[in-house]
Amino acid sequence: MNRINTPLDQLLDGIKLLIFDIDGVLVDVRSSYRLAIKKTVEYYYQKEVYPDEIQELKNESGFNNDWDLTEELLKRKNISLPRETVIDTFQSYYWGSKGDGLIQSEAWLMDTDLIETLSRQYKLSIFTGRPRMEAEFVLKKNQVIQHFHPIIAMEDVSQGKPNPEGIISICQSLNINPYHSVYFGDTFDDVRTAVTGNSIAIAVIPPGGNNDLIAQYLDLGAKTVLKSINDIKSGV
């Protein structure tokens, strides 16, 4: 097992590209995506669903997409519905009408001055499992979208994480070798994605997460674990 927490300044030496996940890294989604999962499952299950249930499923491979996770959680409670029905219900909570749903409760996590500083030293990009509309919504709302290019969202890849297609696409578009890139993510699948895509995996403990995750991140191949995305300051 590899449990060496490499100093961040060493990891960033020679790096040209920083790629960020959004959920749990740049944005606190406990009151948005996570709550939409909970409300959707409870609507059909008619019993309470606990955050630990959602997190445990999130830790499994292949459920980076919250629509997939919601559908799977319902199936595990012996509720089988058309996928379109699950998505429609989920989106009615999360997106609402014209972006007035739970998405409005999302809190931005990364210091904007830090983004400015990083953008002068590195190329910055996004690889997220969010639909493009929702990714651009939060980036525009927080006035940071101009710093990230390209933005690879759900519709831009044929397979979701842990498939590294998004990382490969970003690196090819910028003509940067993946070995000279870093991917910041908060889930085990984010780490798997980076490792498979030959990018340096840096795990970020999401809001509400705990230090129990650190050993698992490192075992999966993360080179270091940050308590907050703003801890990048220590390496630049």
N, C-alpha and C positions, 0 to 999 in steps of 0.2 A: 504494500500500500504506500502511496505517495502522500505524506502529510506535511510536506515542507511548505511553509508559508513564506514565499519568496518576497523580499522587500520590493515595494512598488517601483521605486526609482530604478532598480535593476531591470525589472520587467519592461519598463517604458524606454529603456535605452535602445535606440535604433528603430523604434516604432514610428510608423508614418500615419497610421489610420486607427482611429478609435471608433468602434461600432457599438451602439447602445440598443439594448432592449428598452421598451417604454414601461410596461407594467411592472411595478415593484422596484424599478430602478430609477426612472425619471419621474414617475407618478405613483402616488399612494392610491391603490385601487380597492382598499378594504371596504370603502363605502360606495363603490361603483360596481365594478365587474364581480367582485366576490359577493356583494349583496344581491346582485342580479341573479347569480347562480342560486343562492339561498332562496330568494323569493320565488324563482321559477319552479324549483323542485318542490318547495312547500305548497305552491299553488295546486299542484297535481297530487302530491303525496298526502296533503292534509295533516302533516305532523311536522314538528320542528326539525330543522336540519342544522347541525352545528358546524362552526368554522373548521374544526379539526377534521371532519369528514371530507370537506372540500380540499383541505391541504394535503391529506393523505393520498387522495386521488391525484392531486396535482404533482405529487412526488413520483408517481408512476410515470413511466415513459409513454409518450404518445397522446397526452392530454393537455398540450400547451394551449390548444384552441378551446376557449371557454364554452363554445357551443357544443363541442365534442364532449367536454367534461360534464356539462349539464345533462346531455343525453345519456351518457354512461352512468351517471349517478342515479338517474331515473330508472334505468334498466336494472341496476343493482337493487332497486327497491321494487322490482317486478312491475314497473310501469313502462310500457312500450308505446311510443307516440311517433307520428310522422316527424321527421327531422324539421320540416318547415314549420310545424306547429311549435316545436321547442324553440326554434330560432325566433319566431314571431313573438312568443311570450317573453322570452329573454330580452329582446330588443325593446319591447313595450316598457320594460322596467329600466333598462340601461340607457337607451337613446331617447325614449319617450317620443314626443312629437317635435321634430326639428331641433333636436339636441337639448331638450329641456328636462331630460330624465336624470338618472343617477350620475351620468357623466358630469353633471354640473358640480358634483360633490368632490371631484378629484382634486387632490392637493399636489401642486408641483413640488418636487423634491430637490432639484439641482440648482445651486446658486448660479444666477445668471452672469455674474461677474466671472465665475469660474469657466462658464461656457465661452465667454469672450476670450479669456486667456488661452484656453485650450485650442480655440479656433485659429489662433495665431501660430500655434506650434504643430498642429496636426490637422489632417482631414477628419471631419466628423461625419458620421453616417448613422442611419437607423435601420435595424432589422427587427421588425415586430410582427407578432401574430395578429395584431389588430387589423380590421378592415381599414383601407386607406382613408376613408372619410373620417373615421374616428381618430386615427393617428394624426392626421393633419389638423383636426379640430382642436386637440389639446395642445399641439405645438404652436398653432396660430394664437390660441387663447392666451398662451403664456409668452407670446412674442419672441419665440426662439427658432421658428421654422427655417429662417434664412441661414442658420448655421449648419444645418444638416443636409448633406447631399451625397449620394442619393438616399431616398427614403424607400426601403423595401417593405411592403406591407403584405397582408394575407393574399391579396389577389395577384401578387407579382411572382409567386412561386407555385410550382405544381405540387410540391409536398411541403407540409409544415415541419417545424422543428420536431425531433432532433435532426432532420435532414438539413445539411449545411448549404443548401442551394442558395439561400439568401446571402450568406457570407461570401460565397464564391462569386455570385453575381456582382456584389458591391466591389470586390477586389478587382474583378475583370474590368468593370466600367471605369475604375480609377487607375488601372494599370499598376496595381500594387500587389506584390506577392502576399498571400495570406499570412506567411510567417512574419511579416512586418505589420500585422494588425492585431488588435485586441478586441475581444467581445465581452461586454459587461452584461451579465444577466443574473436573474434572481432564482431561477428554477434549475432543477437537476437537468432537465432537457436543454436549457440554455448552455450549460457546461458541456453536455454531450455534443451539442451543435458546434461549439467552438473547437473542441478537440478533434472532431471528425473533419472539420473544415480547415484544419491546420492553422487556426488562429489561436492566440493566447487567450485562455479562458480566465476571466476574473469574475468571481462570484460576488454578488452584493446581497447581504441579508435584507429582505424586504421589511417594510414597516410592520411591526407586530411579530416579526420572526425572532428567533433566539439563537444563541451560540451553539445549540445542539446541532445545527445544520453544518457547522464549519467542517467537521471531520468528513462528512458525507460529500460536501463540495470538493474537498481536496482529494478524497479517494477516487472521485470521478474524473479528476484531471485538472481541476482549477489550480492555478499557480499561486493565487492568494485569495483572501476573502476580505471584503470591505464591510464595515458596519453600516456605512452610508456611502452613496455615490460621491458625496462631497469630500470623502477621504482621499480622492484623487489628488487633492492639494498636496498631500505629503510626498507625492512622487514627481511633481513638476516644479 
